[in-house]
């Protein structure tokens, strides 16, 4: 009876813990590897963080919860690393958790956001956070007093207005970000067709570039060309539907140089680039690739095992910039644990492992 009472007491204490009261229950050693953000299901609060050590092929699931006795939250959208800190962007929980990437310990958070998507670092004490609904890009101090207190009490320090006054539709929802010199480029996906240009010296939108409808993601190559894939919208959308495709923009002139149109039933997403920044990859049911210095159409690099399935299948994609291994996330049915496939640069299978529900993004860690 005493043991039962103690267990009930322990469960109550843990369930009532606030972020600031988190106690470390587990630790990990240093290693090179990759974090996988598992989105979970919208409004279910079952997002999770996995870590894969590619040297020994060991995967650890739920590392945030297992280390800190705290659920990660609702929809883990993305993650980025700066120095030894990892920033896990929680979309529907409207916060960014900050962890020690070597131990997985919670060290702080950034709150006050609306629907954050991605974080992009400008310098040690300045970063941009894109947002789906806020009509603004947040300027944040990602460290706060971490250097003196060990607590990353990040905070919002400014806002960049991205309101589109000329549109009757969605007001510039911002997504991924890349940088050329002092200019950050961000794609506007939902009910939009713009790439916004932000001057990091003034924190102001200084230009916009029109591309195909609904650009889902973007990268920048070694020649300072920005590439984005657009899904074209969907049938019955109030924004309309158009052919999806691939667009190449010169970052210096901000002019569209190439446009590749795909079939109407295609749904391209998750564009990424290799370590040398001379070959791009994206998901379009299968994994496609092409050199950045060609005018030829993209070719299939990895064929999806779900050839005739519309629902589920390849959902996330990224390239390890250190090894050029290709990581593909398979969401399966969005209910059971997802699967990650690892391939080498020649598309040869290397490993397969299970992670959390709806794996969507990767973040690569290098142990120096």
PyMOL commands that set and color helices and strands:
alter all, ss='L'
color gray80, all
select helices_A, chain A and resi 2-15+19-21+63-68+146-149
alter helices_A, ss='H'
color red, helices_A
select strands_A, chain A and resi 33-38+48-53+58-60+76-82+85-90+95-100+106-110+116-123+126-131+136-141+155-161+174-180+183-188+194-199+204-210+215-220+225-230+245-250+255-261+269-273+279-283+287-291+299-302+314-319+326-330+337-343+349-357+359-365
alter strands_A, ss='S'
color yellow, strands_A
deselect
rebuild
show_as cartoon
